[in-house]
Every structure is written in C-alpha cells, then in structure tokens.
Amino acid sequence: MELNKKTEEFYEKLKSQLYENNSWPAEYLYKFIVKSDTHKIAEIEAIFNNMGAVIKTAESKNGKYTSVSINLLMRNPEHVVEKYIEVGEKVEGVISL
C-alpha cells in the first residue's frame, strides 16, 4: 500500500520523536480502536502474535467500539512504524492512537 504524503510525514516525525525520547530497544504501547467485532480484534492480535506482547481490550460504554492496547518490546522506531502500517493495511476501519 502506498502511503500518502501526509501519512508519510506523520510517520517520519514519529520516528524522529521516538529516537529522541527513548533508547532502543524499548517498551512501546500501541493503542487501536475498532468496532466491537471479534474478527477485527483477532486480526490486530494476530499481527502481534508470538512477539511477547501484552494485549488488553476494553469495550466502550455502549459496547459499539473496542480499545486494543498492546505493550511490547520493540527493536527500533522503524519497527514501531512498520507495525502501525501493517495494522492499517490489514484491519479495515481501525483507528491508531
């Protein structure tokens, strides 16, 4: 998938901020929001499978959306961004925070 210029700039800025604020490898916390659909949640979990991730989910008050928090040790900022892009490509309608 080709990233648009605005998305590319966002990820480049994120990488530089991560390099400035952390020594790598480092713990990183991903947060995603999806409609409460067990298939979508499973898709996100599968992307981080076998990486030693701690995954927590929480439904919104009305049950329409689910927050997925994933905490794991990442090698470097490039690896962090790769996972954001992978989730965005594979899980329709996901919101990355």
PAGUZA-7279 format. One record per residue: residue number from 1; residue in one letter; x, y, z of N, C-alpha, C, O in turn. Coordinates in steps of 0.2 Angstrom, whole numbers, plus 2048, in hexadecimal, padded with zeros to 3 digits. Example, Ala and Ser with C-alpha at 12.3 -4.5 7.8 and 13.67 -1.06 7.14 Angstrom:
PAGUZA-7279
<pt i="1" aa="A" n_xx="842" n_yy="7E4" n_zz="827" ca_xx="83E" ca_yy="7EA" ca_zz="827" c_xx="842" c_yy="7F0" c_zz="827" o_xx="847" o_yy="7EF" o_zz="82A"/>
<pt i="2" aa="S" n_xx="840" n_yy="7F5" n_zz="823" ca_xx="844" ca_yy="7FB" ca_zz="824" c_xx="840" c_yy="800" c_zz="827" o_xx="843" o_yy="806" o_zz="828"/>
end
This chain:
PAGUZA-7279
<pt i="1" aa="M" n_xx="804" n_yy="7FA" n_zz="800" ca_xx="800" ca_yy="800" ca_zz="800" c_xx="804" c_yy="806" c_zz="800" o_xx="809" o_yy="807" o_zz="804"/>
<pt i="2" aa="E" n_xx="803" n_yy="80B" n_zz="7FC" ca_xx="806" ca_yy="811" ca_zz="7FB" c_xx="804" c_yy="816" c_zz="801" o_xx="7FE" o_yy="817" o_zz="801"/>
<pt i="3" aa="L" n_xx="808" n_yy="819" n_zz="805" ca_xx="806" ca_yy="81E" ca_zz="80A" c_xx="806" c_yy="824" c_zz="806" o_xx="80A" o_yy="826" o_zz="802"/>
<pt i="4" aa="N" n_xx="800" n_yy="828" n_zz="808" ca_xx="800" ca_yy="82F" ca_zz="806" c_xx="805" c_yy="833" c_zz="809" o_xx="808" o_yy="832" o_zz="80E"/>
<pt i="5" aa="K" n_xx="807" n_yy="839" n_zz="806" ca_xx="80C" ca_yy="83D" ca_zz="809" c_xx="80B" c_yy="840" c_zz="810" o_xx="810" o_yy="840" o_zz="814"/>
<pt i="6" aa="K" n_xx="805" n_yy="841" n_zz="812" ca_xx="803" ca_yy="843" ca_zz="819" c_xx="805" c_yy="83E" c_zz="81E" o_xx="808" o_yy="83F" o_zz="823"/>
<pt i="7" aa="T" n_xx="803" n_yy="837" n_zz="81C" ca_xx="804" ca_yy="832" ca_zz="820" c_xx="80C" c_yy="830" c_zz="821" o_xx="80E" o_yy="82F" o_zz="826"/>
<pt i="8" aa="E" n_xx="80F" n_yy="831" n_zz="81B" ca_xx="816" ca_yy="830" ca_zz="81B" c_xx="81A" c_yy="835" c_zz="820" o_xx="81E" o_yy="833" o_zz="824"/>
<pt i="9" aa="E" n_xx="818" n_yy="83B" n_zz="81F" ca_xx="81B" ca_yy="840" ca_zz="823" c_xx="819" c_yy="83F" c_zz="82B" o_xx="81E" o_yy="840" o_zz="82F"/>
<pt i="10" aa="F" n_xx="813" n_yy="83D" n_zz="82C" ca_xx="811" ca_yy="83B" ca_zz="833" c_xx="816" c_yy="836" c_zz="836" o_xx="819" o_yy="836" o_zz="83B"/>
<pt i="11" aa="Y" n_xx="817" n_yy="830" n_zz="832" ca_xx="81B" ca_yy="82B" ca_zz="834" c_xx="823" c_yy="82D" c_zz="835" o_xx="826" o_yy="82A" o_zz="83A"/>
<pt i="12" aa="E" n_xx="825" n_yy="831" n_zz="831" ca_xx="82C" ca_yy="833" ca_zz="831" c_xx="82D" c_yy="837" c_zz="837" o_xx="832" o_yy="837" o_zz="83B"/>
<pt i="13" aa="K" n_xx="828" n_yy="83C" n_zz="839" ca_xx="828" ca_yy="840" ca_zz="83F" c_xx="828" c_yy="83B" c_zz="845" o_xx="82C" o_yy="83C" o_zz="84A"/>
<pt i="14" aa="L" n_xx="823" n_yy="836" n_zz="845" ca_xx="823" ca_yy="831" ca_zz="84B" c_xx="82A" c_yy="82E" c_zz="84C" o_xx="82C" o_yy="82D" o_zz="851"/>
<pt i="15" aa="K" n_xx="82D" n_yy="82B" n_zz="846" ca_xx="833" ca_yy="828" ca_zz="847" c_xx="838" c_yy="82D" c_zz="84A" o_xx="83C" o_yy="82A" o_zz="84F"/>
<pt i="16" aa="S" n_xx="839" n_yy="833" n_zz="848" ca_xx="83E" ca_yy="837" ca_zz="84B" c_xx="83C" c_yy="839" c_zz="852" o_xx="841" o_yy="839" o_zz="856"/>
<pt i="17" aa="Q" n_xx="836" n_yy="839" n_zz="854" ca_xx="834" ca_yy="83B" ca_zz="85B" c_xx="836" c_yy="834" c_zz="85F" o_xx="838" o_yy="835" o_zz="865"/>
<pt i="18" aa="L" n_xx="835" n_yy="82E" n_zz="85D" ca_xx="836" ca_yy="828" ca_zz="860" c_xx="83E" c_yy="828" c_zz="861" o_xx="840" o_yy="826" o_zz="867"/>
<pt i="19" aa="Y" n_xx="842" n_yy="829" n_zz="85C" ca_xx="849" ca_yy="829" ca_zz="85D" c_xx="84C" c_yy="82E" c_zz="862" o_xx="850" o_yy="82D" o_zz="866"/>
<pt i="20" aa="E" n_xx="848" n_yy="834" n_zz="862" ca_xx="84A" ca_yy="839" ca_zz="867" c_xx="849" c_yy="837" c_zz="86E" o_xx="84C" o_yy="839" o_zz="873"/>
<pt i="21" aa="N" n_xx="843" n_yy="834" n_zz="86F" ca_xx="840" ca_yy="833" ca_zz="876" c_xx="842" c_yy="82C" c_zz="879" o_xx="840" o_yy="82B" o_zz="87F"/>
<pt i="22" aa="N" n_xx="845" n_yy="828" n_zz="876" ca_xx="846" ca_yy="821" ca_zz="878" c_xx="84D" c_yy="81E" c_zz="876" o_xx="850" o_yy="821" o_zz="871"/>
<pt i="23" aa="S" n_xx="84F" n_yy="819" n_zz="87A" ca_xx="855" ca_yy="816" ca_zz="878" c_xx="852" c_yy="80F" c_zz="875" o_xx="84E" o_yy="80C" o_zz="879"/>
<pt i="24" aa="W" n_xx="854" n_yy="80C" n_zz="870" ca_xx="852" ca_yy="806" ca_zz="86D" c_xx="856" c_yy="800" c_zz="86E" o_xx="85C" o_yy="801" o_zz="86E"/>
<pt i="25" aa="P" n_xx="853" n_yy="7FA" n_zz="86E" ca_xx="84C" ca_yy="7F9" ca_zz="86F" c_xx="848" c_yy="7FC" c_zz="875" o_xx="84B" o_yy="7FD" o_zz="87A"/>
<pt i="26" aa="A" n_xx="842" n_yy="7FC" n_zz="874" ca_xx="83E" ca_yy="800" ca_zz="879" c_xx="837" c_yy="7FD" c_zz="879" o_xx="834" o_yy="7FA" o_zz="874"/>
<pt i="27" aa="E" n_xx="833" n_yy="7FD" n_zz="87F" ca_xx="82C" ca_yy="7FC" ca_zz="880" c_xx="828" c_yy="801" c_zz="87C" o_xx="82A" o_yy="807" o_zz="87C"/>
<pt i="28" aa="Y" n_xx="823" n_yy="7FF" n_zz="878" ca_xx="81F" ca_yy="803" ca_zz="874" c_xx="818" c_yy="801" c_zz="875" o_xx="816" o_yy="7FB" o_zz="875"/>
<pt i="29" aa="L" n_xx="813" n_yy="806" n_zz="876" ca_xx="80C" ca_yy="805" ca_zz="877" c_xx="808" c_yy="807" c_zz="871" o_xx="808" o_yy="80D" o_zz="870"/>
<pt i="30" aa="Y" n_xx="805" n_yy="802" n_zz="86E" ca_xx="801" ca_yy="804" ca_zz="868" c_xx="7FA" c_yy="804" c_zz="86B" o_xx="7F8" o_yy="801" o_zz="870"/>
<pt i="31" aa="K" n_xx="7F6" n_yy="809" n_zz="868" ca_xx="7EF" ca_yy="809" ca_zz="86A" c_xx="7EB" c_yy="809" c_zz="863" o_xx="7EC" o_yy="80E" o_zz="85F"/>
<pt i="32" aa="F" n_xx="7E6" n_yy="805" n_zz="862" ca_xx="7E2" ca_yy="805" ca_zz="85C" c_xx="7DA" c_yy="805" c_zz="85F" o_xx="7D9" o_yy="802" o_zz="864"/>
<pt i="33" aa="I" n_xx="7D6" n_yy="808" n_zz="85A" ca_xx="7CF" ca_yy="807" ca_zz="85C" c_xx="7CC" c_yy="804" c_zz="856" o_xx="7CD" o_yy="806" o_zz="850"/>
<pt i="34" aa="V" n_xx="7C7" n_yy="7FF" n_zz="857" ca_xx="7C3" ca_yy="7FC" ca_zz="851" c_xx="7BC" c_yy="7FB" c_zz="853" o_xx="7BB" o_yy="7FB" o_zz="859"/>
<pt i="35" aa="K" n_xx="7B8" n_yy="7FA" n_zz="84E" ca_xx="7B1" ca_yy="7F8" ca_zz="850" c_xx="7B1" c_yy="7F2" c_zz="854" o_xx="7B6" o_yy="7EE" o_zz="852"/>
<pt i="36" aa="S" n_xx="7AD" n_yy="7F1" n_zz="859" ca_xx="7AD" ca_yy="7EB" ca_zz="85D" c_xx="7AB" c_yy="7E5" c_zz="858" o_xx="7A5" o_yy="7E3" o_zz="858"/>
<pt i="37" aa="D" n_xx="7B0" n_yy="7E2" n_zz="855" ca_xx="7AF" ca_yy="7DC" ca_zz="851" c_xx="7B5" c_yy="7D7" c_zz="853" o_xx="7BB" o_yy="7D9" o_zz="852"/>
<pt i="38" aa="T" n_xx="7B3" n_yy="7D2" n_zz="855" ca_xx="7B9" ca_yy="7CD" ca_zz="857" c_xx="7BE" c_yy="7CB" c_zz="851" o_xx="7C3" o_yy="7CA" o_zz="853"/>
<pt i="39" aa="H" n_xx="7BB" n_yy="7CB" n_zz="84B" ca_xx="7C0" ca_yy="7CA" ca_zz="846" c_xx="7C5" c_yy="7D0" c_zz="845" o_xx="7CB" o_yy="7CE" o_zz="844"/>
<pt i="40" aa="K" n_xx="7C3" n_yy="7D6" n_zz="845" ca_xx="7C8" ca_yy="7DC" ca_zz="845" c_xx="7CD" c_yy="7DB" c_zz="84B" o_xx="7D3" o_yy="7DD" o_zz="84A"/>
<pt i="41" aa="I" n_xx="7CA" n_yy="7DA" n_zz="851" ca_xx="7CF" ca_yy="7DA" ca_zz="857" c_xx="7D4" c_yy="7D4" c_zz="856" o_xx="7DA" o_yy="7D5" o_zz="857"/>
<pt i="42" aa="A" n_xx="7D1" n_yy="7CE" n_zz="853" ca_xx="7D6" ca_yy="7C9" ca_zz="852" c_xx="7DB" c_yy="7CA" c_zz="84D" o_xx="7E1" o_yy="7C8" o_zz="84D"/>
<pt i="43" aa="E" n_xx="7D9" n_yy="7CE" n_zz="847" ca_xx="7DE" ca_yy="7D0" ca_zz="842" c_xx="7E4" c_yy="7D4" c_zz="845" o_xx="7EA" o_yy="7D3" o_zz="844"/>
<pt i="44" aa="I" n_xx="7E2" n_yy="7D9" n_zz="84A" ca_xx="7E7" ca_yy="7DD" ca_zz="84D" c_xx="7EC" c_yy="7D9" c_zz="851" o_xx="7F2" o_yy="7D9" o_zz="851"/>
<pt i="45" aa="E" n_xx="7E9" n_yy="7D4" n_zz="855" ca_xx="7EC" ca_yy="7D0" ca_zz="85A" c_xx="7F1" c_yy="7CC" c_zz="856" o_xx="7F7" o_yy="7CA" o_zz="858"/>
<pt i="46" aa="A" n_xx="7EF" n_yy="7C9" n_zz="850" ca_xx="7F3" ca_yy="7C5" ca_zz="84C" c_xx="7F9" c_yy="7C8" c_zz="849" o_xx="7FE" o_yy="7C5" o_zz="848"/>
<pt i="47" aa="I" n_xx="7F9" n_yy="7CF" n_zz="848" ca_xx="7FF" ca_yy="7D2" ca_zz="845" c_xx="804" c_yy="7D3" c_zz="84A" o_xx="80A" o_yy="7D3" o_zz="849"/>
<pt i="48" aa="F" n_xx="802" n_yy="7D2" n_zz="851" ca_xx="807" ca_yy="7D3" ca_zz="856" c_xx="808" c_yy="7CC" c_zz="859" o_xx="80C" o_yy="7CC" o_zz="85F"/>
<pt i="49" aa="N" n_xx="806" n_yy="7C7" n_zz="856" ca_xx="806" ca_yy="7C0" ca_zz="859" c_xx="80E" c_yy="7BE" c_zz="859" o_xx="812" o_yy="7C0" o_zz="855"/>
<pt i="50" aa="N" n_xx="810" n_yy="7BA" n_zz="85E" ca_xx="816" ca_yy="7B7" ca_zz="85F" c_xx="81C" c_yy="7BD" c_zz="860" o_xx="822" o_yy="7BB" o_zz="85E"/>
<pt i="51" aa="M" n_xx="81A" n_yy="7C2" n_zz="862" ca_xx="81F" ca_yy="7C8" ca_zz="863" c_xx="820" c_yy="7C9" c_zz="86B" o_xx="823" o_yy="7CE" o_zz="86D"/>
<pt i="52" aa="G" n_xx="81C" n_yy="7C6" n_zz="86F" ca_xx="81C" ca_yy="7C7" ca_zz="876" c_xx="818" c_yy="7CD" c_zz="878" o_xx="81A" o_yy="7D0" o_zz="87D"/>
<pt i="53" aa="A" n_xx="813" n_yy="7CF" n_zz="874" ca_xx="80F" ca_yy="7D4" ca_zz="876" c_xx="80A" c_yy="7D3" c_zz="87B" o_xx="808" o_yy="7CE" o_zz="87C"/>
<pt i="54" aa="V" n_xx="809" n_yy="7D8" n_zz="87F" ca_xx="804" ca_yy="7D8" ca_zz="884" c_xx="7FE" c_yy="7DC" c_zz="881" o_xx="7FE" o_yy="7E2" o_zz="880"/>
<pt i="55" aa="I" n_xx="7F8" n_yy="7D9" n_zz="880" ca_xx="7F3" ca_yy="7DC" ca_zz="87C" c_xx="7ED" c_yy="7DC" c_zz="881" o_xx="7EB" o_yy="7D7" o_zz="884"/>
<pt i="56" aa="K" n_xx="7EA" n_yy="7E2" n_zz="881" ca_xx="7E4" ca_yy="7E3" ca_zz="886" c_xx="7DF" c_yy="7E6" c_zz="881" o_xx="7E0" o_yy="7EB" o_zz="87D"/>
<pt i="57" aa="T" n_xx="7D8" n_yy="7E4" n_zz="882" ca_xx="7D3" ca_yy="7E7" ca_zz="87F" c_xx="7CE" c_yy="7EA" c_zz="884" o_xx="7CD" o_yy="7E8" o_zz="889"/>
<pt i="58" aa="A" n_xx="7CA" n_yy="7EF" n_zz="881" ca_xx="7C5" ca_yy="7F2" ca_zz="886" c_xx="7C0" c_yy="7F5" c_zz="881" o_xx="7C1" o_yy="7F9" o_zz="87C"/>
<pt i="59" aa="E" n_xx="7B9" n_yy="7F3" n_zz="882" ca_xx="7B4" ca_yy="7F5" ca_zz="87E" c_xx="7B2" c_yy="7FC" c_zz="881" o_xx="7B2" o_yy="7FE" o_zz="886"/>
<pt i="60" aa="S" n_xx="7AF" n_yy="800" n_zz="87C" ca_xx="7AC" ca_yy="807" ca_zz="87E" c_xx="7A6" c_yy="806" c_zz="882" o_xx="7A4" o_yy="800" o_zz="882"/>
<pt i="61" aa="K" n_xx="7A4" n_yy="80B" n_zz="885" ca_xx="79E" ca_yy="80B" ca_zz="889" c_xx="798" c_yy="808" c_zz="886" o_xx="794" o_yy="804" o_zz="889"/>
<pt i="62" aa="N" n_xx="797" n_yy="80A" n_zz="880" ca_xx="791" ca_yy="807" ca_zz="87C" c_xx="792" c_yy="801" c_zz="878" o_xx="78E" o_yy="7FE" o_zz="875"/>
<pt i="63" aa="G" n_xx="799" n_yy="7FE" n_zz="879" ca_xx="79A" ca_yy="7F8" ca_zz="876" c_xx="79C" c_yy="7F8" c_zz="86E" o_xx="79D" o_yy="7F3" o_zz="86B"/>
<pt i="64" aa="K" n_xx="79B" n_yy="7FE" n_zz="86B" ca_xx="79C" ca_yy="7FF" ca_zz="864" c_xx="7A3" c_yy="7FE" c_zz="862" o_xx="7A4" o_yy="7FC" o_zz="85C"/>
<pt i="65" aa="Y" n_xx="7A8" n_yy="801" n_zz="866" ca_xx="7AF" ca_yy="801" ca_zz="864" c_xx="7B3" c_yy="7FD" c_zz="869" o_xx="7B1" o_yy="7FC" o_zz="86F"/>
<pt i="66" aa="T" n_xx="7B9" n_yy="7FA" n_zz="867" ca_xx="7BD" ca_yy="7F7" ca_zz="86B" c_xx="7C4" c_yy="7FA" c_zz="86B" o_xx="7C7" o_yy="7FB" o_zz="865"/>
<pt i="67" aa="S" n_xx="7C7" n_yy="7FC" n_zz="870" ca_xx="7CE" ca_yy="7FE" ca_zz="871" c_xx="7D3" c_yy="7F8" c_zz="871" o_xx="7D2" o_yy="7F4" o_zz="876"/>
<pt i="68" aa="V" n_xx="7D8" n_yy="7F8" n_zz="86D" ca_xx="7DD" ca_yy="7F3" ca_zz="86E" c_xx="7E4" c_yy="7F6" c_zz="870" o_xx="7E7" o_yy="7FA" o_zz="86C"/>
<pt i="69" aa="S" n_xx="7E6" n_yy="7F4" n_zz="875" ca_xx="7ED" ca_yy="7F7" ca_zz="878" c_xx="7F2" c_yy="7F1" c_zz="877" o_xx="7F1" o_yy="7EC" o_zz="87A"/>
<pt i="70" aa="I" n_xx="7F8" n_yy="7F3" n_zz="874" ca_xx="7FD" ca_yy="7EE" ca_zz="873" c_xx="803" c_yy="7F0" c_zz="876" o_xx="806" o_yy="7F5" o_zz="873"/>
<pt i="71" aa="N" n_xx="806" n_yy="7ED" n_zz="87B" ca_xx="80D" ca_yy="7EF" ca_zz="87D" c_xx="812" c_yy="7EA" c_zz="87C" o_xx="811" o_yy="7E4" o_zz="87D"/>
<pt i="72" aa="L" n_xx="817" n_yy="7EC" n_zz="879" ca_xx="81D" ca_yy="7E7" ca_zz="877" c_xx="823" c_yy="7EB" c_zz="876" o_xx="824" o_yy="7F1" o_zz="875"/>
<pt i="73" aa="L" n_xx="829" n_yy="7E7" n_zz="876" ca_xx="82F" ca_yy="7E9" ca_zz="875" c_xx="831" c_yy="7EA" c_zz="86E" o_xx="830" o_yy="7E5" o_zz="86A"/>
<pt i="74" aa="M" n_xx="832" n_yy="7F0" n_zz="86B" ca_xx="834" ca_yy="7F1" ca_zz="864" c_xx="83B" c_yy="7F2" c_zz="863" o_xx="83E" o_yy="7F5" o_zz="867"/>
<pt i="75" aa="R" n_xx="83E" n_yy="7F0" n_zz="85D" ca_xx="845" ca_yy="7F1" ca_zz="85C" c_xx="847" c_yy="7F8" c_zz="85A" o_xx="84C" o_yy="7FA" o_zz="85D"/>
<pt i="76" aa="N" n_xx="843" n_yy="7FB" n_zz="857" ca_xx="844" ca_yy="802" ca_zz="855" c_xx="83E" c_yy="806" c_zz="852" o_xx="839" o_yy="803" o_zz="851"/>
<pt i="77" aa="P" n_xx="83E" n_yy="80C" n_zz="851" ca_xx="839" ca_yy="810" ca_zz="84F" c_xx="836" c_yy="80E" c_zz="848" o_xx="830" o_yy="80E" o_zz="846"/>
<pt i="78" aa="E" n_xx="83A" n_yy="80B" n_zz="843" ca_xx="838" ca_yy="809" ca_zz="83D" c_xx="834" c_yy="803" c_zz="83E" o_xx="82F" o_yy="802" o_zz="83A"/>
<pt i="79" aa="H" n_xx="835" n_yy="7FF" n_zz="843" ca_xx="831" ca_yy="7F9" ca_zz="844" c_xx="82A" c_yy="7FB" c_zz="847" o_xx="825" o_yy="7F8" o_zz="845"/>
<pt i="80" aa="V" n_xx="82A" n_yy="800" n_zz="84B" ca_xx="824" ca_yy="803" ca_zz="84E" c_xx="81F" c_yy="805" c_zz="848" o_xx="81A" o_yy="803" o_zz="848"/>
<pt i="81" aa="V" n_xx="822" n_yy="809" n_zz="843" ca_xx="81E" ca_yy="80B" ca_zz="83E" c_xx="81C" c_yy="806" c_zz="839" o_xx="816" o_yy="806" o_zz="837"/>
<pt i="82" aa="E" n_xx="820" n_yy="801" n_zz="838" ca_xx="81E" ca_yy="7FB" ca_zz="834" c_xx="818" c_yy="7F8" c_zz="836" o_xx="814" o_yy="7F6" o_zz="832"/>
<pt i="83" aa="K" n_xx="817" n_yy="7F7" n_zz="83D" ca_xx="812" ca_yy="7F4" ca_zz="840" c_xx="80B" c_yy="7F8" c_zz="83F" o_xx="806" o_yy="7F6" o_zz="83E"/>
<pt i="84" aa="Y" n_xx="80C" n_yy="7FF" n_zz="840" ca_xx="806" ca_yy="803" ca_zz="83F" c_xx="804" c_yy="803" c_zz="838" o_xx="7FE" o_yy="802" o_zz="837"/>
<pt i="85" aa="I" n_xx="808" n_yy="803" n_zz="833" ca_xx="807" ca_yy="802" ca_zz="82C" c_xx="803" c_yy="7FB" c_zz="82A" o_xx="7FE" o_yy="7FB" o_zz="827"/>
<pt i="86" aa="E" n_xx="806" n_yy="7F6" n_zz="82D" ca_xx="803" ca_yy="7EF" ca_zz="82C" c_xx="7FC" c_yy="7EF" c_zz="82F" o_xx="7F8" o_yy="7EC" o_zz="82C"/>
<pt i="87" aa="V" n_xx="7FB" n_yy="7F2" n_zz="835" ca_xx="7F4" ca_yy="7F2" ca_zz="838" c_xx="7EF" c_yy="7F6" c_zz="833" o_xx="7EA" o_yy="7F3" o_zz="832"/>
<pt i="88" aa="G" n_xx="7F2" n_yy="7FC" n_zz="831" ca_xx="7EE" ca_yy="800" ca_zz="82D" c_xx="7EC" c_yy="7FC" c_zz="826" o_xx="7E6" o_yy="7FD" o_zz="824"/>
<pt i="89" aa="E" n_xx="7F0" n_yy="7F8" n_zz="823" ca_xx="7EF" ca_yy="7F5" ca_zz="81D" c_xx="7EA" c_yy="7EF" c_zz="81E" o_xx="7E6" o_yy="7EE" o_zz="81A"/>
<pt i="90" aa="K" n_xx="7EB" n_yy="7EB" n_zz="824" ca_xx="7E8" ca_yy="7E5" ca_zz="824" c_xx="7E1" c_yy="7E6" c_zz="828" o_xx="7DD" o_yy="7E1" o_zz="827"/>
<pt i="91" aa="V" n_xx="7E0" n_yy="7EB" n_zz="82C" ca_xx="7DA" ca_yy="7EB" ca_zz="830" c_xx="7D6" c_yy="7F1" c_zz="82E" o_xx="7D7" o_yy="7F7" o_zz="82F"/>
<pt i="92" aa="E" n_xx="7D0" n_yy="7F0" n_zz="82A" ca_xx="7CC" ca_yy="7F5" ca_zz="828" c_xx="7C9" c_yy="7F9" c_zz="82D" o_xx="7C6" o_yy="7F6" o_zz="832"/>
<pt i="93" aa="G" n_xx="7C9" n_yy="800" n_zz="82D" ca_xx="7C6" ca_yy="804" ca_zz="831" c_xx="7C9" c_yy="805" c_zz="838" o_xx="7C6" o_yy="808" o_zz="83C"/>
<pt i="94" aa="V" n_xx="7CF" n_yy="803" n_zz="839" ca_xx="7D3" ca_yy="804" ca_zz="83F" c_xx="7D5" c_yy="80B" c_zz="840" o_xx="7D7" o_yy="80E" o_zz="83B"/>
<pt i="95" aa="I" n_xx="7D5" n_yy="80D" n_zz="846" ca_xx="7D8" ca_yy="814" ca_zz="848" c_xx="7DE" c_yy="813" c_zz="84C" o_xx="7DD" o_yy="80F" o_zz="851"/>
<pt i="96" aa="S" n_xx="7E3" n_yy="816" n_zz="84A" ca_xx="7EA" ca_yy="815" ca_zz="84E" c_xx="7EA" c_yy="81B" c_zz="852" o_xx="7E9" o_yy="821" o_zz="84F"/>
<pt i="97" aa="L" n_xx="7EC" n_yy="81A" n_zz="858" ca_xx="7ED" ca_yy="820" ca_zz="85D" c_xx="7F4" c_yy="821" c_zz="85F" o_xx="7F6" o_yy="825" o_zz="862"/>
end
